[in-house]
């Protein structure tokens, strides 16, 4: 009986450990508005508009604001994201830090068909790797994708 109890307690510990470290993710959410290539709005599970910022990447600015100017390839990056997401739903997956200083929700984003949006943007030359702690889960992967995009001269890397 003592052996059974020990095994049972180990099993329970493992289950709790796995569930505590599992990625938090959402159901599929509808896109409601676009800001630029790495920021958009979704209607969250509570029916509220929520601003999303893609983690680990940075696209060139597509809009002039008080702080930024329009950057090379910004409009193309924004158009690419609109093409991928218009009329679609996405799944958000969170890392360690869930919000940035601007109160945007930070997320890795997966399309309905399972493609990883953050990675697609870097791979296709519409974004650079830009990882900030504590959200570093895919830092090396994004750097590798950027290096490949540069060497293959795709997207913003097609013109030297």
N, C-alpha and C positions, 0 to 999 in steps of 0.2 A: 504494500500500500504506500509506503514511504517513497519508493521509486516512482510509482505512478504520479503521486502528488508533485514530485520534483519535475518530472517530465511535463506535466500539465502546466505548472508555473512557468517553465522555460518557454513553452508554446505560447502562452498568454503574453509573456514579455515580448517575444518576437513579433506577434501580431500587432501589439500596441506600438512597437518601434517602427514597423513598416508603415502603419497608418499615419503616424506622426510625421514621418519624413516624406510621405507621398506628396507629389506636386499638387498644389491647389490649382484647380482649373474650373472654368465656367462651362455652362451649357453653350450651345451655339447662339451667338448674339448677332442681331442685325446692325449693319452699319447705318448710321444716321446722317453723318456729315464728314466731309474731308477738310483737313487743314493744310497738310502738305504730305510729303513722301513718308514721313515717320510719325505722323500724328493724325488721328482721326477720332470721331465720336462713335460710340455704340449705344444702343438701348440696352441697359443692363437687365439682370434678372428681376429687378424690382420695377422695371418700366421707366427708369430714369436715364436721361442722357448722361454718359460718362466719357470724359476725354481720356484717350489712350495714347501713350507714347511707347513706341517700340524700344525694347531693351537691347543694348549691345551694339547698336548701329546708329549711323547718322546720315541723313540724306541732305543734299544741298538745299538751302532755303529757296522756296518757290514764291514767297511773298515778302514784300517790304514791310517791316514793322518799325517801331521806334528804335529797336535795338539792332536790327539786321537789314541787310540789303539782299536783293535777289542774287543768288549765286549761280555760277555755271552749272548746268544740268539740273537745276532745281525744278524747273517746269516739267522736264522730261521724267524725273523721278516721281513727281506728283501725279502726272498723267498715267504712269505705269501702275502705281498703286490704285488709282481710280479704276483703271481697266481691270485689274485683278479683283477688286472688291465691290464694284457697283452691283447692287442687287443681290449681294451674297451675304452669308453669315460667317462668323469666325468664332473660334474658340480661343480664349485667353488662358495663358499659363503664367503663373507668377513665380518670381524668384524670391530672394531674401527680403529686399526692400520693395514694398508695394507701391509707394507714392514718391514723387520727386518734390522738390521745393516749390514747384508751381501747382502742386496738388493734382497733377496728372497721374493716372493709374499707369504703372510700368508693367509691360507684359511682353511675353513671347506670344506670337499670334500664329495660329494654324488655320488654314483655309478649310472649307467643308470637305475637300478631297484629301485632306491630310498634309498638304504641302506647308512647309514652314516659311511664313512670309518674311521674317527677319533675315533668314538665310538666303532666300530667293533674291532679295534686294541687293545683297552684297555680291552674290554669285553672278548676277546679271549686270553688275556695274552701275547700279543706281544708288548705292550707299557704301560708306566706309565702315570698318569695324571701329566702334567707339564704346568701349566697356568701362563702366565706372563701378567700383566696389560699393556695396557688397554684391551687386548683381553681375557675377563673373562666370556663371555656369558655362556659357558658350564662347568665352573670350578667345580661346585658341582656335576653335572652329571658325569663328568669324574672321580672324586674322588669316587663316589658311585660305578661306574663300576669297578674301580681298586680294591676296597675293596671286591666286590663280586668275582672277578677273583682270588684274593688271597685266599679267604675262600674256593673256589671251587677247588683250586690248578690246574688251567688251564694255558697252555702256559709256560711262564718262571717261574711261581709259582708252577709248578708240582714237582720241585725238591727243597727241603729245603736246 
